[in-house]
């Protein structure tokens, strides 16, 4: 088989390949340093570092993976697994054609969201993207583009909205099985109108309907719960969980100009603690749905 230059490929597969190679290198007795391994490969240390970090700006060929497996003494089964992961890095993900419309720092989240087995989310200001209806999403996209002084033409807004709506396919995906969504929303989200009362009424009715899906749990932190220390410390965040031996649990926290991706045990543990605390401050699923429905009716008056 002829060698091909690596494409941008799947972000998740690149991360997995790099992590597996790093584990294999460090598991040797004695471990091989990045400096020695890169010298043996005829590479700069920076290239090996980028490979192990799953960065896109590095060209790796099939023979490179074979040579690394041989250097690290990988068993035939492990070498086959690594080669299979490498092949996945050559396949453009389902969102590749839309990346021109997605900020660079959000592209990784889109792929991680698609690969996750479960998402635990806490939101303080807005309904999470996969639960948004067209009108609600349109208003958010318009405000975002105008705030960034970007040309907010009808075509540009429509393209961004379609991307948001496409993500909602995750809710009912059959193959692979749809992830679970454990969502906690601050009550302020359902009280603050976005797009006007009519839009909010429709959005909240949709939110109540989605909350009845078997893979969705929705809870509201009511104003009466007061302020939990976790909310003060963490703000909005998403905890992404993955099937065993795929990705480590990762926390995503978004800002105006970028996002943080945290996957160290001490980092994720802090956010898991925060989410558990916020969950305890929330109404149960039934009472939360009732509150959302009541709020939707208030907007209809």
HELIX and SHEET records of a PDB file:
HELIX    1   1 UNK A   11  UNK A   27  1                                  17    
HELIX    2   2 UNK A   34  UNK A   41  1                                   8    
HELIX    3   3 UNK A   45  UNK A   52  1                                   8    
HELIX    4   4 UNK A   62  UNK A   71  1                                  10    
HELIX    5   5 UNK A   76  UNK A   89  1                                  14    
HELIX    6   6 UNK A   96  UNK A  101  5                                   6    
HELIX    7   7 UNK A  104  UNK A  115  1                                  12    
HELIX    8   8 UNK A  129  UNK A  131  5                                   3    
HELIX    9   9 UNK A  134  UNK A  147  1                                  14    
HELIX   10  10 UNK A  154  UNK A  167  1                                  14    
HELIX   11  11 UNK A  168  UNK A  172  5                                   5    
HELIX   12  12 UNK A  187  UNK A  191  1                                   5    
HELIX   13  13 UNK A  197  UNK A  210  1                                  14    
HELIX   14  14 UNK A  223  UNK A  225  5                                   3    
HELIX   15  15 UNK A  229  UNK A  234  1                                   6    
HELIX   16  16 UNK A  265  UNK A  280  1                                  16    
HELIX   17  17 UNK A  285  UNK A  300  1                                  16    
SHEET    1   A 6 UNK A 216  UNK A 221  0                                        
SHEET    2   A 6 UNK A 180  UNK A 186  1                                        
SHEET    3   A 6 UNK A 118  UNK A 123  1                                        
SHEET    4   A 6 UNK A 237  UNK A 241 -1                                        
SHEET    5   A 6 UNK A 250  UNK A 254 -1                                        
SHEET    6   A 6 UNK A 259  UNK A 262 -1                                        
END                                                                             
